Amino acid sequence: MRTSAERILTTHTGSLPRPAGLDRHDAAAVRAAVAETVGRQRDAGVDIVNDGEASKAGYSTYVTERLSGFGGEPVPVRRRGYEQFPDFYRKMFGDPQLAVVSDNPSCDGPVAYLDTSLVEADIANLLAAGADATEVFMSAASPGVIDMFMPNRHYPSTEEYLVALADAMKTEYDAIHRAGLVLQLDCPDLAATWAREPERTVAEFRAEVAKRLEVLDYATRDIPPDRIRLHLCWGNYEGPHHTDIPLADIIDLVLAARPAAVSFEAANPRHEHEWKLFEEVRLPEGKVLIPGVLDSTTNYIEHPELVAQRLVRYAGVVGRGNVIAGTDCGFATFAAFTPVDPAITWAKLAAMAEGARLASQELWGSVARTP
């Protein structure tokens, strides 16, 4: 995995706007979309690129096209904080565009990986388009996030369900690694599922997070840690987020897991302050932080100087070589739901690249060379 040895490198969380009218079942159209998406990332100044998840309808629910066992009825979701702002939550989650977030099948049968042709096509498209990039990554759903969106109605326990998912998804993880790509595991469940069961204590939730990370380590046991990044978040939507669990309550568990890089929300108003946490939490040797320096839910374009300030703060507490500029979350985690205008997304990424250049100038004492 490339790190910021000479300047602050830039990347993002994974999903990006798909070209208008893209038919994800049209192989030639997807191939062209991946080439276009990679090109636009490079034009914006992004160093570590991916395919924008062009072939996927949703960053987590795409697995229903690759795994068996998902034919059950959707399960209603409970949320902390609903009773304080019921009108907001009814309005937000009543949006038809957000139906793709909640109307997902549950697991009602044995889980197994059935079709490797889809991940093989994704890999081939990305390798062809990203040959000249500084580094290339591919995201994949973690066992935990699959459970978060498509809960268990078949296995005797959630833990057995997670292990079954790990055994199945290992096929995809290993294929991505064998192709020479960095594997990103999307793990919003590590923070966002705190909101799903209001009665849990922090201690109980930490125990659950520890189990989810143990399953994740099990699924990636044949991949070197420095070829894996992990993304966590509290839910990629504009809302109160006042009941989010603090990063401080789970970060030690996350940093102890196998992935060498951790991507997390650090730009939105609810979590930007948490950079100070790393004044006390020691970053383990070989670990890298990818703090979000762009909010993925707002159409504001962050000023490059603000991006630079955010990066310099993190560099000051964990070391400049241990920081890569990232985004809070994806800009199109579900293809049908894009709260940020696509043209603004590319402008935000360009602002991130310029901010990283400014931060590099401050941290290294000269204008860093751009690729």
C-alpha positions in Angstrom: 0.0 0.0 0.0 1.3 3.4 -1.0 1.7 5.9 1.8 2.5 9.6 2.0 6.2 9.3 2.0 7.0 12.5 0.0 3.6 14.3 0.0 0.1 13.8 1.2 -1.6 11.3 -1.2 -5.3 11.6 -2.0 -8.0 9.0 -2.4 -11.7 8.6 -1.6 -14.1 6.1 -0.1 -15.4 4.3 -3.2 -18.7 5.1 -4.8 -18.8 8.0 -7.3 -21.5 9.3 -9.6 -22.3 6.9 -12.5 -22.6 8.3 -16.0 -26.1 9.4 -16.8 -28.2 6.5 -18.3 -25.7 3.8 -17.4 -27.1 0.3 -17.8 -25.0 -1.7 -15.3 -26.0 -4.9 -17.1 -24.4 -3.7 -20.3 -20.8 -4.9 -20.1 -19.5 -2.5 -22.7 -21.2 0.4 -21.1 -19.8 -0.4 -17.7 -16.3 -0.8 -19.1 -16.6 2.6 -20.7 -18.0 4.1 -17.5 -15.1 2.7 -15.4 -12.6 4.2 -17.9 -14.4 7.6 -17.7 -14.6 7.5 -13.9 -10.9 6.7 -13.5 -10.1 9.4 -15.9 -12.1 12.0 -14.0 -10.5 11.0 -10.8 -7.1 11.5 -12.3 -8.1 14.8 -13.8 -9.2 15.9 -10.4 -5.9 15.0 -8.9 -6.8 11.9 -7.0 -3.8 9.6 -6.6 -5.3 6.3 -5.3 -8.3 5.5 -7.6 -11.0 2.9 -8.1 -13.8 2.1 -10.5 -16.4 4.3 -8.7 -18.4 1.1 -8.1 -19.9 1.7 -11.6 -21.2 -1.9 -11.9 -23.0 -1.8 -8.5 -26.5 -0.6 -7.7 -25.4 -0.3 -4.1 -22.1 -0.6 -2.3 -23.5 -3.3 0.0 -26.6 -4.7 -1.6 -24.8 -5.6 -4.9 -23.9 -8.9 -3.2 -27.4 -10.3 -3.9 -26.3 -10.7 -7.5 -23.3 -12.8 -6.3 -24.5 -14.7 -3.3 -27.3 -17.1 -2.6 -29.6 -16.9 0.4 -31.3 -13.5 -0.1 -35.0 -13.9 -0.7 -36.6 -12.8 2.5 -38.8 -9.9 3.3 -37.2 -6.6 4.2 -36.8 -5.9 8.0 -37.9 -2.5 9.4 -35.0 -0.5 10.9 -35.1 1.2 14.3 -33.0 4.3 14.9 -31.8 6.2 18.0 -33.0 9.8 18.0 -36.1 9.2 16.0 -38.4 10.3 18.8 -36.6 13.6 19.2 -36.9 14.6 15.5 -39.8 12.4 14.1 -40.8 14.9 11.4 -37.3 15.1 10.0 -36.8 11.3 10.0 -40.2 10.7 8.4 -39.4 13.2 5.7 -35.9 12.0 5.1 -36.5 8.2 5.1 -39.8 8.6 3.4 -38.0 9.9 0.3 -38.6 7.4 -2.6 -35.0 7.6 -3.5 -34.1 6.2 -0.1 -36.2 3.2 -0.6 -33.1 1.5 -2.1 -31.5 2.0 1.3 -34.1 0.2 3.4 -36.1 -2.1 1.1 -33.6 -4.9 0.9 -34.1 -8.6 1.2 -33.3 -10.4 4.4 -31.3 -13.7 4.5 -33.6 -16.6 4.3 -31.3 -19.4 3.2 -27.7 -20.7 3.1 -25.2 -18.1 1.9 -22.7 -19.1 -0.7 -20.7 -17.3 -3.4 -22.3 -18.3 -6.7 -21.0 -16.1 -9.5 -17.3 -14.9 -9.8 -17.8 -13.6 -13.3 -19.1 -10.3 -12.0 -16.1 -9.6 -9.7 -13.7 -10.8 -12.4 -15.3 -8.3 -14.9 -14.9 -5.5 -12.3 -11.3 -6.4 -11.8 -10.5 -6.5 -15.5 -12.3 -3.2 -16.1 -10.4 -1.5 -13.3 -7.0 -2.9 -14.2 -7.4 -1.7 -17.8 -8.5 1.8 -16.7 -6.2 2.4 -13.8 -2.8 1.2 -15.1 -1.2 4.7 -14.8 -2.5 5.6 -11.4 -0.3 5.9 -8.3 -2.3 3.0 -6.8 -5.6 1.3 -7.4 -8.1 -0.1 -4.9 -11.4 -2.0 -5.1 -14.1 -1.9 -2.4 -16.1 -4.8 -1.2 -18.9 -5.3 1.3 -17.8 -6.6 4.7 -19.8 -9.4 6.3 -21.0 -6.8 8.9 -22.4 -4.3 6.4 -24.3 -7.1 4.6 -25.8 -8.0 7.9 -26.7 -4.4 8.6 -28.7 -4.0 5.4 -29.9 -7.6 4.9 -30.3 -9.1 8.3 -30.4 -12.8 9.2 -33.6 -14.8 9.2 -32.0 -18.2 8.5 -29.0 -18.9 10.8 -29.4 -19.8 14.5 -27.4 -16.7 15.5 -26.0 -13.4 14.1 -22.5 -14.7 14.7 -23.1 -17.8 12.6 -24.5 -15.6 9.9 -21.5 -13.4 9.9 -19.1 -16.4 9.7 -21.1 -17.7 6.7 -20.9 -14.4 5.0 -17.1 -14.3 5.7 -16.7 -17.7 4.2 -18.6 -16.6 1.1 -17.1 -13.2 0.6 -13.6 -14.5 1.0 -13.9 -15.6 -2.6 -14.3 -12.0 -3.7 -11.7 -10.6 -1.3 -9.0 -13.1 -2.4 -9.8 -12.4 -6.1 -9.3 -8.7 -5.6 -6.0 -9.2 -3.8 -4.7 -11.8 -6.4 -5.2 -9.2 -9.1 -2.8 -6.8 -7.3 -5.5 -4.4 -6.2 -5.7 -3.0 -2.6 -8.8 -4.3 -1.0 -11.1 -1.8 0.8 -13.6 -3.4 3.2 -16.7 -1.2 3.7 -17.6 -1.5 7.4 -20.2 1.2 8.3 -21.7 -1.4 10.7 -18.8 -0.8 13.1 -20.3 2.6 14.0 -23.7 2.9 12.4 -25.3 -0.2 13.9 -25.1 1.5 17.3 -28.2 3.4 16.2 -30.2 0.3 15.4 -30.7 -1.1 18.9 -31.2 1.8 21.4 -31.2 -0.5 24.4 -27.5 -1.6 24.1 -24.9 -0.2 26.4 -21.5 0.9 25.1 -19.9 -2.2 26.6 -22.3 -4.5 24.8 -21.7 -2.6 21.5 -18.0 -2.9 21.9 -18.3 -6.6 22.4 -20.3 -6.8 19.1 -17.8 -4.6 17.3 -15.0 -6.9 18.5 -16.8 -10.0 17.1 -17.4 -8.3 13.8 -13.7 -7.4 13.5 -12.8 -10.9 14.4 -14.9 -12.2 11.6 -13.3 -9.6 9.3 -9.8 -10.8 10.2 -10.9 -14.4 9.6 -12.2 -13.5 6.1 -9.0 -11.8 5.2 -6.5 -14.2 6.8 -4.8 -14.9 3.5 -4.3 -11.2 2.5 -1.4 -9.2 4.0 -2.6 -6.3 6.2 -0.8 -3.7 4.1 -3.0 -4.6 1.2 -6.2 -3.9 3.1 -8.0 -0.7 4.0 -11.1 -0.5 6.2 -13.8 2.2 5.9 -16.2 3.0 8.8 -18.9 5.6 9.1 -22.0 6.6 11.0 -24.4 6.6 8.1 -23.9 8.6 4.9 -26.9 11.0 5.2 -27.4 14.6 6.3 -29.1 14.4 9.6 -28.7 15.2 13.3 -26.3 12.4 14.1 -26.5 13.5 17.7 -26.8 9.9 18.9 -23.7 8.6 17.0 -21.3 6.6 19.1 -18.1 8.5 19.6 -15.0 7.3 17.7 -13.2 7.1 21.0 -15.5 4.3 22.1 -14.4 2.0 19.2 -11.1 3.2 17.7 -8.9 0.9 19.8 -10.8 -2.1 18.5 -10.6 -0.9 14.9 -6.9 -0.2 15.1 -6.2 -3.6 16.5 -7.8 -5.3 13.5 -5.7 -6.5 10.5 -6.3 -3.7 7.9 -3.4 -1.4 7.7 -5.4 1.7 6.7 -8.5 3.1 8.4 -10.8 5.5 6.5 -13.4 7.4 8.5 -15.6 10.5 8.6 -13.6 13.5 9.8 -15.1 16.5 7.9 -18.8 16.6 8.9 -19.8 18.8 11.8 -20.5 15.9 14.1 -17.1 14.2 13.9 -14.6 16.8 12.7 -13.5 17.5 16.3 -12.4 13.9 16.8 -8.9 14.5 15.4 -7.9 15.4 18.9 -8.5 11.9 20.0 -5.2 10.9 18.3 -3.3 13.1 20.7 -3.9 10.4 23.2 -4.5 7.3 21.1 -1.3 5.9 19.8 -1.3 4.9 16.1 0.1 1.4 15.9 3.2 0.8 13.8 2.3 0.2 10.2 -1.1 1.8 10.4 -2.3 4.7 8.3 -5.3 7.0 8.7 -7.5 8.2 5.8 -9.6 10.9 7.5 -12.4 12.4 5.4 -11.5 16.0 4.5 -14.6 16.3 2.3 -18.2 16.0 3.5 -20.0 13.6 1.2 -23.6 14.8 2.0 -23.3 18.5 1.2 -23.0 20.5 -2.1 -20.6 23.0 -0.5 -17.2 22.8 -2.1 -14.6 22.8 0.7 -12.0 25.5 0.4 -8.5 24.0 -0.3 -7.1 25.9 2.7 -9.7 24.2 4.9 -8.7 20.8 3.5 -5.1 21.6 4.2 -5.9 22.6 7.8 -7.6 19.3 8.4 -4.7 17.3 7.0 -2.1 19.3 8.9 -4.0 18.7 12.1 -3.9 14.9 11.6 -0.3 15.0 10.4 0.6 16.9 13.6 -0.8 14.1 15.8 0.1 10.9 13.9 2.9 12.0 11.6 2.7 13.2 8.0 3.6 9.9 6.5 0.7 8.2 8.2 -2.1 10.4 6.7 -3.8 10.1 3.3 -6.5 12.5 2.3 -9.9 10.9 1.9 -13.7 11.6 1.8 -16.2 11.1 4.6 -18.0 8.4 2.6 -19.1 7.7 -1.0 -20.8 10.2 -3.2 -23.2 7.6 -4.7 -23.3 4.7 -2.2 -26.5 3.8 -3.9 -26.6 4.6 -7.6 -30.1 6.0 -7.4 -29.3 8.3 -4.5 -26.9 11.1 -5.2 -27.3 14.0 -2.6 -24.3 15.8 -4.1 -24.6 17.0 -7.7 -22.2 14.9 -9.9 -20.4 18.0 -11.3 -19.9 19.3 -7.7 -18.5 15.9 -6.7 -15.6 16.3 -9.2 -15.0 19.9 -8.0 -14.9 18.7 -4.4 -12.3 16.1 -5.3 -10.2 18.7 -7.1 -10.4 20.9 -4.0 -9.1 18.0 -2.0 -6.2 17.5 -4.3 -5.3 21.2 -4.1 -5.7 21.1 -0.3 -3.3 18.2 -0.1 -0.8 20.1 -2.2 -1.0 23.0 0.2 -0.7 20.7 3.2 2.3 19.0 1.6 4.0 22.4 1.0 3.6 23.2 4.7 4.6 19.8 6.0 7.6 19.1 3.7 8.6 22.8 3.1 8.2 22.8 -0.6 5.6 22.3 -3.3 5.4 18.5 -3.7 5.6 17.1 -7.1 2.2 15.9 -8.5 2.0 12.9 -10.7 
